[in-house]
Amino acid sequence: MRVDEEDLREKAAAVGDLLDAEYGILAWRSHGEPLGALVLTMLSQHTSDRNSERAYDDLRRRFPSWDAVREAPPSEIADTIRSGGLADVKAARIRAVLQDIFEKTGRTSLDFLAGTATEEAKAYLQDFHGVGPKTAACVLMFSLGRPVLPVDTHVFRVSHRLGLIPKRLGEAKAHEALQALLPPERVYAFHVHMIRHGRRVCVAQTPRCGACVLRARCDYYRAGGAPGPAPAGTPGV
Ligand code: SF4
């Protein structure tokens, strides 16, 4: 059966409404300056939020500025961010990005992105080694409030099960396909709520469909689903 774009948009809107009702209306707030958001997102690769936030805090405490990080030996950066995992790889990448920004702009800052068109800013960020569509989208959305949807493993899994995107698309192409279904003002809350839902209810191994407010709109559930138990503390269950 061919599902047309209009049906998918309507489903995405219904899913957004249900998530808003479940988790609350969410207004965008800045998560800090764009270079900090970029470094934090790079640190978050292949580790938990808790570990990456700790590594980021350690980095900011140890070095007084991004220039100081850029000028530090990679081994010192790696020792500082050890709690975030893959410290040697991440330290080298972060330092290379800082150096690249400095060489291109004469400053170790990405504040100029606030005045750059979204597509141009996205391309600029993705030019850095180790920065893909998800990392670029995180910087643009969390720091600058641009309607660019980051698709992480939770957003991808839940969206695929709902039938909003085909699995064969892969995470990279899913960014544009999924974002195209959402009005700009909906992108931020959709992202945050889908991650929360993916962690608490639509979990990777056995989704807790019996506790899910999205099941009436879910292809996976209609195809048989998984009537797992409600997670502890799930509202209304
Ligand atoms: S009904 Fe089940 S598979 Fe569908 S979104 Fe909810 S938890 Fe995930």
Residues whose N, C-alpha, C, O or C-beta is under 5 A from the ligand:
A	BS01	SF4	R161 V201 C202 P207 R208 C209 C212 L214 R215 C218 Y220 Y221
